[in-house]
Amino acid sequence: MKRFYKDVATTELEGGWQVLLDNRPIKSVGGRPQLLPTRALAELLAAEWAAQGEEISAGSFILKDMADYAIDVVGTDRDVAIRQLLPYGETDTLCYRAEPHDPLRQEQDRLWEPLLTAAEQRFDVRFERISGVIHRPQPAGTLLGLETVLAEQDDFALAGLRSLAGLAASLVIGLTALEDGSDIDALWNAAHLEEIWQAERWGLDAEAASLHARRRETFVAAARFVHVARD
């Protein structure tokens, strides 16, 4: 699609902020007013529009897509959004470790156990640790506790969590990324420990490296999206 606007700006309205293209307010994909909770978030979305060249690259609207999801999906049915996130807690990657004799297990325990233990204390839940890849259900009380934690999040946080938990295959890492002062790079590396472990020993081809970099960019953007939406 060719660029159809010249100027990009932001404006404050009752209840939030909007991005303007040639003084016309943007709507979400679902046709709803794209009302944003903070000026800082509106400016980030405006920067995505301003960065477009003569041709618009739909894939470059990482933050816009999250905002639209918050408005069109979470805003209309929070229960659906929460139900879609809970499986990342049921099969959280931090709970599935290599066998005790595997050298990878020591690194998993070193990086993952502090994250999992902190989440248990913060959310008052208990996670089952599993050696191997055979699925084992998490306690019903844990899933209920995680559902309560998710219900306490605002719409934009749930939208960001969709990317954070999905890219990490871990609801614990996603929720940890929402905490003030979280080390987002360390969380990304923890989530992809096995991939990084293998790459350090066997290498990573250019296509896989490019995909890894794009996914990491989205993960970092999702964390920023949530924090900026709260400021």
Secondary structure, 3 states (H helix, E strand, C coil): CECCCCCEEEEEECCEEEEEECCEECECCCCCECCECCHHHHHHHHHHHHCCCCECCHHHCHHHHHHHHHHHHHCCCHHHHHHHHCHHHHCCHHHEECCCCCHHHHHHHHHHHHHHHHHHHHHCCCCCCEECCCCCCCCHHHHHHHHHHHHCCCHHHHHHHHHHHHHHCCHHHHHHHCCCCCCHHHHHHHHCHHHHHHHHHHCCCHHHHHHHHHHHHHHHHHHHHHHHHHC
